[in-house]
């Protein structure tokens, strides 16, 4: 795992998942935005924590999840920033979508999915 000052980043990839040349830069931007937001907002006063990134194939889609165990998402902030709008527009360009919600335990979860054979 990669470690920042107080947070660590864990990455898990399912074997055999492929990302097309069209989707790869888009997914790179989306994951970068989500990880940066997690480190910036989820851990005030540089609290320790973890940002987990995973990718898998599921029901004809490729799914990327970026999840942190930080302070959680304020409902009033869900989907309101420029980064969220950018991620939505990019994902739509490959027939996908992105959703941001509170994690089941603690923190925030971003889920991006798109057809394994995007348009």
C-alpha positions in Angstrom: 0.0 0.0 0.0 1.0 3.6 -0.7 1.2 5.7 2.4 0.8 9.5 2.7 1.5 11.3 6.0 -1.2 9.6 8.0 -3.3 7.8 5.4 -2.7 4.7 3.4 -4.0 3.8 0.0 -4.8 0.2 -0.8 -5.5 -1.0 -4.4 -7.1 -4.3 -5.3 -7.7 -5.5 -8.9 -9.6 -8.6 -10.0 -7.5 -10.7 -12.3 -8.3 -10.4 -16.0 -10.2 -7.0 -15.8 -9.4 -5.1 -18.9 -9.9 -1.4 -19.6 -10.0 -0.1 -23.1 -7.7 2.6 -24.4 -10.8 4.9 -24.6 -11.9 4.3 -21.0 -8.4 4.2 -19.4 -7.7 8.0 -19.2 -11.2 8.7 -18.1 -11.0 6.1 -15.3 -7.6 7.5 -14.3 -9.0 11.0 -13.9 -12.1 9.7 -12.0 -9.9 7.6 -9.6 -7.4 10.5 -9.2 -10.2 12.9 -8.3 -11.8 10.5 -5.9 -8.6 9.6 -4.1 -7.5 13.3 -3.9 -10.9 14.3 -2.5 -10.7 11.5 0.1 -7.3 12.5 1.3 -8.3 16.2 1.3 -11.7 15.9 3.0 -12.1 12.6 4.8 -9.2 13.0 7.3 -9.3 16.4 9.1 -6.2 17.3 11.1 -4.3 14.6 9.2 -6.2 11.8 11.0 -5.0 8.3 10.2 -7.1 6.3 7.8 -7.4 4.3 4.6 -8.5 4.9 1.0 -9.2 1.7 -0.8 -9.5 1.4 -4.6 -10.8 -1.7 -6.2 -11.7 -2.7 -9.7 -13.7 -5.8 -10.8 -16.0 -7.1 -13.6 -19.6 -7.5 -12.7 -22.7 -8.3 -14.8 -21.2 -7.0 -18.1 -19.8 -3.9 -16.5 -16.4 -2.8 -15.1 -16.8 -1.4 -11.6 -14.3 0.8 -9.8 -14.9 1.6 -6.1 -13.0 4.3 -4.2 -13.8 4.1 -0.5 -12.4 5.8 2.6 -12.9 5.3 6.3 -12.9 9.0 7.1 -15.4 11.4 8.6 -18.1 10.7 6.0 -19.9 12.6 3.4 -22.2 15.5 4.4 -25.5 14.9 2.5 -25.6 18.5 1.5 -22.3 18.1 -0.3 -23.1 15.0 -2.4 -22.7 15.8 -6.1 -22.4 19.5 -5.7 -18.8 20.2 -6.7 -17.1 20.8 -10.0 -15.2 17.5 -9.6 -18.4 15.6 -9.3 -19.8 17.2 -12.4 -16.6 16.5 -14.3 -16.6 12.8 -13.2 -20.3 12.5 -14.3 -19.6 14.0 -17.7 -16.5 11.8 -18.3 -18.3 8.6 -17.3 -21.3 9.5 -19.5 -18.9 9.7 -22.5 -18.2 6.0 -22.1 -21.8 5.0 -21.3 -21.1 4.8 -17.6 -22.1 6.6 -14.4 -20.7 7.5 -11.0 -22.4 7.6 -7.6 -21.2 8.9 -4.3 -22.7 7.9 -1.0 -21.9 7.3 2.6 -20.1 4.0 3.1 -21.9 1.3 5.1 -19.5 1.6 8.0 -17.9 5.0 8.1 -16.6 7.3 5.3 -17.5 7.8 1.7 -17.8 5.5 -1.3 -17.5 6.4 -4.9 -18.7 3.8 -7.4 -18.0 4.2 -11.1 -19.3 1.7 -13.6 -19.4 1.4 -17.3 -20.2 -1.3 -19.8 -17.3 -3.7 -20.3 -17.7 -3.0 -24.0 -18.3 0.7 -23.9 -19.8 2.5 -26.8 
